[in-house]
Amino acid sequence: MEQLHLIKRTIEIKSNGEDAAVATIIRTKGSTPRKTGSKMIIFPTGRIEGTIGGGCGEAEVIEKALKVIQSNNPIKHIVDLTKGLYYEDGGICGGIMELYIEKV
């Protein structure tokens, strides 16, 4: 249901001539907060609709999406959740997500 809503929102954004980017998980490996096909819409202000999992990985994707909005060049981006600040405490998922980020 959420994915269908985000697809409809993407169509609305495009129809209204608004700037935004869509980040879609295209591949996962290991344990990740969201799975392939999950989407997040990112606006130039940093506001988002939907989620690809939250936390540092999501912040990283927002940063990349803002660059995509400015450049109009789509990218693939890998979010590595196998190591980081909270790894020792088990505070991260331990997987890898590959995303495709494109301007609406």
C-alpha positions as CSV (number, residue, x, y, z in Angstrom):
1,M,0.0,0.0,0.0
2,E,2.8,2.5,0.9
3,Q,4.6,1.8,-2.3
4,L,1.5,2.5,-4.4
5,H,1.0,5.8,-2.5
6,L,4.6,6.8,-3.2
7,I,4.2,6.0,-6.9
8,K,1.0,8.2,-7.0
9,R,2.8,11.0,-5.2
10,T,5.7,10.8,-7.7
11,I,3.1,11.3,-10.5
12,E,1.6,14.2,-8.7
13,I,5.0,15.8,-8.1
14,K,5.9,15.4,-11.8
15,S,2.5,16.8,-12.9
16,N,2.9,19.8,-10.6
17,G,6.4,20.6,-11.9
18,E,7.9,20.2,-8.4
19,D,11.5,19.2,-7.9
20,A,12.2,16.0,-6.0
21,A,14.1,12.7,-6.3
22,V,13.1,9.1,-5.7
23,A,15.4,6.6,-4.1
24,T,14.5,3.0,-4.8
25,I,16.2,0.0,-3.2
26,I,17.2,-2.2,-6.1
27,R,19.2,-4.9,-4.3
28,T,20.0,-6.0,-0.8
29,K,22.4,-8.4,0.8
30,G,22.2,-9.5,4.4
31,S,20.0,-8.0,7.0
32,T,18.5,-4.6,6.0
33,P,15.7,-2.4,7.4
34,R,13.8,-2.4,4.1
35,K,13.8,-4.7,1.1
36,T,14.1,-4.4,-2.7
37,G,11.4,-2.1,-4.1
38,S,11.1,0.2,-1.1
39,K,11.0,3.9,-2.1
40,M,11.6,7.3,-0.6
41,I,10.8,10.7,-2.1
42,I,13.2,13.5,-1.2
43,F,12.5,17.2,-1.7
44,P,15.0,20.0,-2.1
45,T,14.4,21.1,1.5
46,G,15.4,17.6,2.8
47,R,11.8,16.7,3.6
48,I,11.0,13.1,2.8
49,E,8.0,10.9,2.2
50,G,8.4,7.2,2.7
51,T,11.5,5.5,4.0
52,I,14.4,3.3,3.0
53,G,15.2,2.4,6.6
54,G,16.0,5.5,8.7
55,G,19.2,6.4,10.5
56,C,22.6,7.2,9.0
57,G,21.9,5.2,5.8
58,E,18.8,7.3,5.1
59,A,20.7,10.5,5.8
60,E,23.4,9.4,3.4
61,V,20.7,8.8,0.7
62,I,19.1,12.2,1.3
63,E,22.4,13.9,0.8
64,K,23.0,12.0,-2.5
65,A,19.4,12.7,-3.6
66,L,19.9,16.5,-3.1
67,K,22.9,16.3,-5.5
68,V,20.7,14.3,-8.0
69,I,18.0,17.0,-7.9
70,Q,20.6,19.7,-8.6
71,S,22.5,17.8,-11.4
72,N,19.5,16.0,-12.9
73,N,21.9,12.9,-13.2
74,P,20.6,9.6,-11.7
75,I,23.0,7.6,-9.7
76,K,23.4,4.2,-8.0
77,H,24.5,4.3,-4.4
78,I,25.5,1.6,-2.0
79,V,24.6,2.0,1.7
80,D,26.9,-0.3,3.8
81,L,25.3,-1.2,7.1
82,T,27.9,-3.8,8.0
83,K,30.0,-1.5,10.1
84,G,29.8,1.8,11.9
85,L,29.4,3.6,15.2
86,Y,26.9,1.2,16.7
87,Y,28.2,-2.1,15.2
88,E,29.7,-3.3,18.5
89,D,26.3,-2.8,20.2
90,G,24.3,-4.5,17.5
91,G,22.7,-1.1,16.6
92,I,22.9,-1.6,12.9
93,C,21.4,-4.2,10.6
94,G,24.5,-5.7,9.2
95,G,23.6,-5.7,5.5
96,I,24.1,-3.8,2.3
97,M,21.5,-1.9,0.2
98,E,22.0,-0.7,-3.4
99,L,19.8,2.2,-4.4
100,Y,18.9,3.9,-7.6
101,I,18.3,7.6,-7.1
102,E,16.7,9.6,-9.9
103,K,15.1,13.1,-10.3
104,V,11.3,13.1,-10.6
